[in-house]
Amino acid sequence: MAKIKKVTVTFDEAELTDVVGFKVFYDKLSISEASPFLTVAVVPTQTAYNLELPTAIPITDGTYNLGVVAVDNAGNESDMDVMTRFFDFTPPKKPVWRV
């Protein structure tokens, strides 16, 4: 059985106040607030959040845009911070014994 190496992406809430959660957007094309997203709740005393891919976000091989916004109690959202990265989750072919 092939094993896929999982990738962890991390974002910080350093110096953010009144934040109750985050929205993490993902898309192969241009990223916007219309892109698919998942919600991450704030954990008290936690300042960095890790998402394991492709488990947390259902992505496949290819280049993706990932964006994160902070959300406050009133539902206001910050500007989006975006990164673009290539992901490879395809294992190599199995070796074949030669006798």
FIZA-259696 format. One line per 8 residues: for each residue z negated, x, y negated of N, C-alpha, C, O, CB. Coordinates in nm, 2 decimals, always signed. Glycine has a CB too. Example, Ala and Ser with C-alpha at 12.3 -4.5 7.8 and 13.67 -1.06 7.14 Angstrom:
BEGIN
-0.78/+1.32/+0.57/-0.78/+1.23/+0.45/-0.78/+1.32/+0.33/-0.85/+1.42/+0.33/-0.90/+1.13/+0.45 | -0.71/+1.28/+0.22/-0.71/+1.37/+0.11/-0.79/+1.29/+0.00/-0.80/+1.34/-0.11/-0.57/+1.41/+0.06 .
***
This chain:
BEGIN
+0.00/+0.08/+0.12/+0.00/+0.00/+0.00/+0.00/+0.09/-0.12/-0.08/+0.18/-0.14/-0.12/-0.10/+0.00 | +0.09/+0.07/-0.21/+0.10/+0.14/-0.34/-0.01/+0.11/-0.43/-0.06/+0.00/-0.44/+0.24/+0.12/-0.40 | -0.05/+0.21/-0.51/-0.15/+0.19/-0.61/-0.09/+0.21/-0.75/-0.01/+0.30/-0.77/-0.27/+0.29/-0.59 | -0.12/+0.12/-0.83/-0.07/+0.12/-0.97/-0.18/+0.18/-1.06/-0.30/+0.13/-1.06/-0.03/-0.02/-1.02 | -0.15/+0.28/-1.13/-0.25/+0.34/-1.23/-0.27/+0.24/-1.34/-0.17/+0.20/-1.41/-0.20/+0.48/-1.28 | -0.39/+0.20/-1.37/-0.42/+0.11/-1.48/-0.43/+0.19/-1.60/-0.48/+0.31/-1.60/-0.54/+0.03/-1.45 | -0.40/+0.14/-1.71/-0.41/+0.20/-1.84/-0.51/+0.13/-1.93/-0.52/+0.00/-1.92/-0.27/+0.20/-1.92 | -0.59/+0.20/-2.00/-0.70/+0.14/-2.08/-0.66/+0.16/-2.23/-0.64/+0.27/-2.27/-0.84/+0.19/-2.05 .
-0.66/+0.05/-2.30/-0.64/+0.06/-2.45/-0.77/+0.03/-2.51/-0.84/-0.06/-2.47/-0.52/-0.03/-2.50 | -0.80/+0.09/-2.62/-0.93/+0.07/-2.69/-0.91/+0.04/-2.83/-0.83/+0.10/-2.90/-1.02/+0.20/-2.67 | -0.99/-0.05/-2.89/-0.99/-0.07/-3.03/-1.14/-0.07/-3.08/-1.23/-0.11/-3.00/-0.92/-0.20/-3.07 | -1.16/-0.04/-3.20/-1.29/-0.03/-3.26/-1.32/-0.14/-3.36/-1.23/-0.19/-3.43/-1.32/+0.11/-3.33 | -1.45/-0.17/-3.38/-1.48/-0.26/-3.49/-1.56/-0.19/-3.59/-1.65/-0.25/-3.66/-1.56/-0.38/-3.43 | -1.54/-0.06/-3.60/-1.62/+0.03/-3.69/-1.61/-0.03/-3.83/-1.50/-0.06/-3.88/-1.57/+0.17/-3.69 | -1.73/-0.04/-3.90/-1.74/-0.09/-4.04/-1.69/-0.23/-4.06/-1.67/-0.27/-4.17/-1.66/+0.00/-4.12 | -1.68/-0.31/-3.96/-1.65/-0.45/-3.97/-1.78/-0.53/-3.98/-1.87/-0.51/-3.90/-1.55/-0.50/-3.86 .
-1.78/-0.63/-4.07/-1.90/-0.71/-4.08/-1.86/-0.86/-4.06/-1.75/-0.90/-4.09/-1.97/-0.69/-4.22 | -1.95/-0.94/-4.02/-1.93/-1.08/-4.00/-1.82/-1.12/-3.90/-1.76/-1.22/-3.91/-1.90/-1.15/-4.13 | -1.79/-1.02/-3.81/-1.68/-1.05/-3.71/-1.74/-1.11/-3.59/-1.84/-1.07/-3.53/-1.61/-0.91/-3.67 | -1.68/-1.22/-3.54/-1.73/-1.29/-3.42/-1.63/-1.27/-3.30/-1.67/-1.31/-3.19/-1.74/-1.44/-3.45 | -1.51/-1.22/-3.33/-1.42/-1.20/-3.22/-1.29/-1.13/-3.27/-1.28/-1.10/-3.38/-1.39/-1.33/-3.15 | -1.21/-1.11/-3.17/-1.08/-1.05/-3.20/-0.97/-1.12/-3.12/-0.99/-1.19/-3.02/-1.08/-0.90/-3.15 | -0.85/-1.12/-3.18/-0.73/-1.16/-3.10/-0.64/-1.04/-3.08/-0.61/-0.96/-3.17/-0.65/-1.27/-3.19 | -0.60/-1.02/-2.95/-0.52/-0.91/-2.91/-0.38/-0.97/-2.88/-0.37/-1.04/-2.78/-0.58/-0.83/-2.80 .
-0.28/-0.94/-2.96/-0.15/-0.99/-2.94/-0.06/-0.89/-2.86/-0.09/-0.77/-2.87/-0.08/-1.02/-3.08 | +0.04/-0.94/-2.79/+0.13/-0.85/-2.71/+0.26/-0.91/-2.71/+0.28/-1.03/-2.69/+0.07/-0.82/-2.57 | +0.37/-0.83/-2.72/+0.50/-0.87/-2.71/+0.60/-0.76/-2.69/+0.57/-0.65/-2.74/+0.54/-0.96/-2.84 | +0.71/-0.78/-2.62/+0.81/-0.67/-2.60/+0.89/-0.66/-2.73/+0.94/-0.55/-2.76/+0.89/-0.70/-2.48 | +0.91/-0.77/-2.80/+0.99/-0.77/-2.92/+0.90/-0.75/-3.04/+0.80/-0.68/-3.02/+1.07/-0.90/-2.93 | +0.94/-0.80/-3.15/+0.86/-0.78/-3.27/+0.73/-0.86/-3.25/+0.73/-0.97/-3.19/+0.93/-0.83/-3.40 | +0.62/-0.81/-3.30/+0.49/-0.87/-3.28/+0.46/-0.95/-3.41/+0.48/-0.91/-3.52/+0.38/-0.77/-3.26 | +0.40/-1.07/-3.38/+0.36/-1.16/-3.49/+0.24/-1.25/-3.44/+0.20/-1.24/-3.33/+0.48/-1.24/-3.55 .
+0.19/-1.33/-3.53/+0.09/-1.42/-3.49/+0.14/-1.53/-3.40/+0.06/-1.61/-3.35/+0.02/-1.48/-3.61 | +0.27/-1.54/-3.38/+0.33/-1.63/-3.29/+0.34/-1.57/-3.15/+0.37/-1.64/-3.05/+0.46/-1.68/-3.34 | +0.31/-1.44/-3.13/+0.32/-1.38/-3.00/+0.20/-1.42/-2.91/+0.10/-1.47/-2.96/+0.31/-1.22/-3.02 | +0.22/-1.41/-2.78/+0.11/-1.44/-2.69/-0.02/-1.35/-2.72/+0.00/-1.24/-2.77/+0.15/-1.42/-2.54 | -0.14/-1.40/-2.70/-0.26/-1.33/-2.73/-0.37/-1.37/-2.64/-0.36/-1.47/-2.57/-0.30/-1.35/-2.88 | -0.47/-1.28/-2.64/-0.60/-1.32/-2.57/-0.71/-1.30/-2.67/-0.70/-1.22/-2.76/-0.62/-1.23/-2.44 | -0.82/-1.37/-2.65/-0.93/-1.36/-2.74/-1.04/-1.28/-2.67/-1.07/-1.29/-2.55/-0.99/-1.50/-2.76 | -1.10/-1.19/-2.76/-1.21/-1.10/-2.71/-1.33/-1.13/-2.80/-1.32/-1.12/-2.92/-1.17/-0.95/-2.72 .
-1.44/-1.17/-2.74/-1.56/-1.20/-2.81/-1.64/-1.08/-2.85/-1.63/-0.98/-2.78/-1.65/-1.30/-2.73 | -1.70/-1.08/-2.96/-1.79/-0.96/-3.00/-1.91/-0.96/-2.91/-1.97/-1.06/-2.88/-1.83/-0.98/-3.15 | -1.94/-0.84/-2.87/-2.06/-0.81/-2.79/-2.16/-0.74/-2.88/-2.13/-0.63/-2.93/-2.03/-0.73/-2.66 | -2.28/-0.79/-2.91/-2.37/-0.73/-3.00/-2.40/-0.58/-2.96/-2.41/-0.55/-2.84/-2.51/-0.80/-3.00 | -2.40/-0.49/-3.05/-2.42/-0.35/-3.04/-2.30/-0.28/-2.98/-2.31/-0.15/-2.97/-2.54/-0.32/-2.95 | -2.20/-0.35/-2.94/-2.08/-0.28/-2.89/-1.98/-0.25/-3.01/-1.95/-0.34/-3.09/-2.01/-0.36/-2.78 | -1.93/-0.13/-3.02/-1.84/-0.10/-3.13/-1.70/-0.06/-3.08/-1.61/-0.05/-3.16/-1.90/+0.02/-3.20 | -1.68/-0.05/-2.95/-1.55/-0.02/-2.90/-1.52/-0.12/-2.78/-1.61/-0.15/-2.71/-1.53/+0.13/-2.85 .
-1.40/-0.16/-2.77/-1.36/-0.26/-2.67/-1.24/-0.20/-2.59/-1.14/-0.16/-2.65/-1.32/-0.40/-2.73 | -1.25/-0.21/-2.46/-1.15/-0.15/-2.37/-1.08/-0.27/-2.30/-1.15/-0.36/-2.25/-1.21/-0.05/-2.27 | -0.95/-0.27/-2.29/-0.87/-0.36/-2.22/-0.79/-0.29/-2.11/-0.72/-0.20/-2.14/-0.78/-0.45/-2.31 | -0.81/-0.32/-1.98/-0.74/-0.26/-1.88/-0.61/-0.33/-1.85/-0.61/-0.45/-1.83/-0.83/-0.25/-1.74 | -0.50/-0.25/-1.86/-0.37/-0.31/-1.84/-0.31/-0.26/-1.70/-0.34/-0.15/-1.67/-0.27/-0.27/-1.95 | -0.24/-0.34/-1.63/-0.19/-0.48/-1.66/-0.29/-0.59/-1.63/-0.24/-0.71/-1.62/-0.06/-0.50/-1.60 | -0.41/-0.56/-1.60/-0.51/-0.67/-1.56/-0.54/-0.76/-1.67/-0.53/-0.89/-1.65/-0.64/-0.60/-1.50 | -0.59/-0.71/-1.78/-0.63/-0.80/-1.89/-0.51/-0.87/-1.96/-0.53/-0.99/-2.00/-0.71/-0.72/-1.99 .
-0.40/-0.80/-1.98/-0.29/-0.86/-2.04/-0.17/-0.85/-1.94/-0.14/-0.74/-1.88/-0.25/-0.78/-2.17 | -0.11/-0.96/-1.91/+0.00/-0.97/-1.81/+0.13/-0.90/-1.86/+0.22/-0.97/-1.89/+0.02/-1.11/-1.77 | +0.13/-0.77/-1.86/+0.26/-0.70/-1.90/+0.32/-0.63/-1.78/+0.25/-0.61/-1.68/+0.23/-0.60/-2.01 | +0.44/-0.60/-1.79/+0.52/-0.52/-1.69/+0.57/-0.39/-1.75/+0.53/-0.36/-1.86/+0.64/-0.61/-1.63 | +0.65/-0.32/-1.68/+0.70/-0.20/-1.73/+0.78/-0.22/-1.86/+0.84/-0.32/-1.88/+0.79/-0.13/-1.63 | +0.77/-0.12/-1.95/+0.85/-0.13/-2.07/+0.77/-0.10/-2.19/+0.65/-0.07/-2.19/+0.91/-0.27/-2.08 | +0.84/-0.11/-2.31/+0.78/-0.08/-2.43/+0.72/-0.21/-2.49/+0.79/-0.31/-2.50/+0.88/-0.02/-2.53 | +0.60/-0.21/-2.53/+0.53/-0.33/-2.58/+0.47/-0.29/-2.72/+0.43/-0.18/-2.75/+0.42/-0.37/-2.49 .
+0.46/-0.40/-2.80/+0.38/-0.39/-2.92/+0.25/-0.46/-2.90/+0.25/-0.57/-2.84/+0.46/-0.46/-3.04 | +0.14/-0.40/-2.93/+0.01/-0.46/-2.92/-0.05/-0.46/-3.06/-0.05/-0.37/-3.13/-0.08/-0.37/-2.82 | -0.11/-0.58/-3.09/-0.17/-0.59/-3.22/-0.31/-0.65/-3.21/-0.34/-0.73/-3.11/-0.09/-0.68/-3.31 | -0.40/-0.62/-3.30/-0.54/-0.67/-3.29/-0.58/-0.72/-3.43/-0.55/-0.65/-3.53/-0.64/-0.56/-3.24 | -0.64/-0.83/-3.44/-0.70/-0.89/-3.57/-0.84/-0.92/-3.54/-0.88/-0.96/-3.43/-0.62/-1.01/-3.62 | -0.92/-0.91/-3.65/-1.06/-0.95/-3.64/-1.07/-1.09/-3.69/-1.00/-1.13/-3.79/-1.15/-0.85/-3.72 | -1.17/-1.17/-3.64/-1.19/-1.31/-3.68/-1.33/-1.32/-3.72/-1.42/-1.28/-3.65/-1.15/-1.41/-3.56 | -1.35/-1.39/-3.83/-1.49/-1.41/-3.88/-1.54/-1.55/-3.85/-1.46/-1.63/-3.79/-1.51/-1.38/-4.03 .
-1.66/-1.58/-3.88/-1.72/-1.71/-3.85/-1.64/-1.83/-3.91/-1.64/-1.94/-3.85/-1.86/-1.72/-3.91 | -1.58/-1.81/-4.02/-1.50/-1.92/-4.08/-1.36/-1.93/-4.03/-1.29/-2.02/-4.06/-1.49/-1.89/-4.23 | -1.33/-1.85/-3.93/-1.19/-1.85/-3.87/-1.09/-1.77/-3.95/-0.97/-1.77/-3.91/-1.15/-1.99/-3.86 | -1.13/-1.70/-4.05/-1.04/-1.61/-4.13/-1.00/-1.49/-4.04/-1.08/-1.44/-3.96/-1.10/-1.56/-4.26 | -0.88/-1.45/-4.05/-0.83/-1.34/-3.97/-0.79/-1.22/-4.06/-0.73/-1.24/-4.17/-0.71/-1.38/-3.88 | -0.82/-1.10/-4.02/-0.78/-0.98/-4.09/-0.63/-0.95/-4.08/-0.56/-1.03/-4.00/-0.86/-0.86/-4.04 | -0.58/-0.85/-4.15/-0.45/-0.81/-4.12/-0.44/-0.75/-3.98/-0.54/-0.71/-3.93/-0.40/-0.70/-4.23 | -0.32/-0.75/-3.92/-0.31/-0.70/-3.79/-0.28/-0.55/-3.78/-0.20/-0.50/-3.86/-0.19/-0.77/-3.72 .
-0.35/-0.48/-3.70/-0.32/-0.34/-3.67/-0.24/-0.34/-3.54/-0.27/-0.40/-3.44/-0.46/-0.25/-3.65 | -0.12/-0.26/-3.55/-0.02/-0.27/-3.44/+0.00/-0.13/-3.39/+0.01/-0.03/-3.46/+0.11/-0.33/-3.49 | +0.02/-0.12/-3.26/+0.07/+0.00/-3.19/+0.18/-0.03/-3.10/+0.19/-0.14/-3.04/-0.05/+0.08/-3.12 | +0.27/+0.06/-3.08/+0.38/+0.05/-2.99/+0.37/+0.15/-2.88/+0.35/+0.27/-2.91/+0.52/+0.05/-3.06 | +0.38/+0.11/-2.75/+0.36/+0.21/-2.65/+0.45/+0.17/-2.53/+0.47/+0.05/-2.50/+0.21/+0.22/-2.61 | +0.49/+0.27/-2.45/+0.57/+0.25/-2.33/+0.47/+0.25/-2.21/+0.38/+0.33/-2.20/+0.68/+0.36/-2.30 | +0.48/+0.15/-2.13/+0.39/+0.13/-2.01/+0.48/+0.14/-1.88/+0.58/+0.08/-1.87/+0.31/+0.00/-2.01 | +0.43/+0.22/-1.78/+0.50/+0.24/-1.66/+0.40/+0.20/-1.55/+0.30/+0.28/-1.52/+0.55/+0.38/-1.64 .
+0.42/+0.09/-1.48/+0.33/+0.05/-1.37/+0.40/+0.05/-1.24/+0.35/+0.00/-1.14/+0.28/-0.09/-1.40 | +0.52/+0.11/-1.23/+0.60/+0.11/-1.10/+0.56/+0.23/-1.02/+0.58/+0.35/-1.07/+0.75/+0.10/-1.13 | +0.51/+0.22/-0.90/+0.48/+0.33/-0.82/+0.61/+0.40/-0.77/+0.71/+0.33/-0.76/+0.38/+0.29/-0.70 | +0.60/+0.53/-0.73/+0.72/+0.59/-0.68/+0.75/+0.54/-0.54/+0.66/+0.47/-0.47/+0.70/+0.74/-0.67 | +0.87/+0.57/-0.49/+0.90/+0.53/-0.35/+0.81/+0.61/-0.25/+0.77/+0.72/-0.28/+1.05/+0.55/-0.32 | +0.79/+0.55/-0.14/+0.71/+0.62/-0.04/+0.79/+0.74/+0.02/+0.91/+0.73/+0.04/+0.66/+0.52/+0.08 | +0.72/+0.84/+0.06/+0.78/+0.95/+0.13/+0.82/+0.91/+0.28/+0.75/+0.82/+0.33/+0.70/+1.08/+0.13 | +0.92/+0.98/+0.33/+0.96/+0.95/+0.47/+0.94/+1.07/+0.55/+1.00/+1.18/+0.52/+1.10/+0.89/+0.47 .
+0.87/+1.06/+0.66/+0.86/+1.17/+0.76/+0.99/+1.20/+0.82/+1.06/+1.11/+0.86/+0.75/+1.14/+0.86 | +1.02/+1.33/+0.84/+1.14/+1.38/+0.91/+1.09/+1.45/+1.03/+1.00/+1.54/+1.02/+1.23/+1.47/+0.82 | +1.14/+1.41/+1.15/+1.09/+1.47/+1.27/+1.21/+1.56/+1.33/+1.19/+1.62/+1.44/+1.05/+1.37/+1.37 .
***
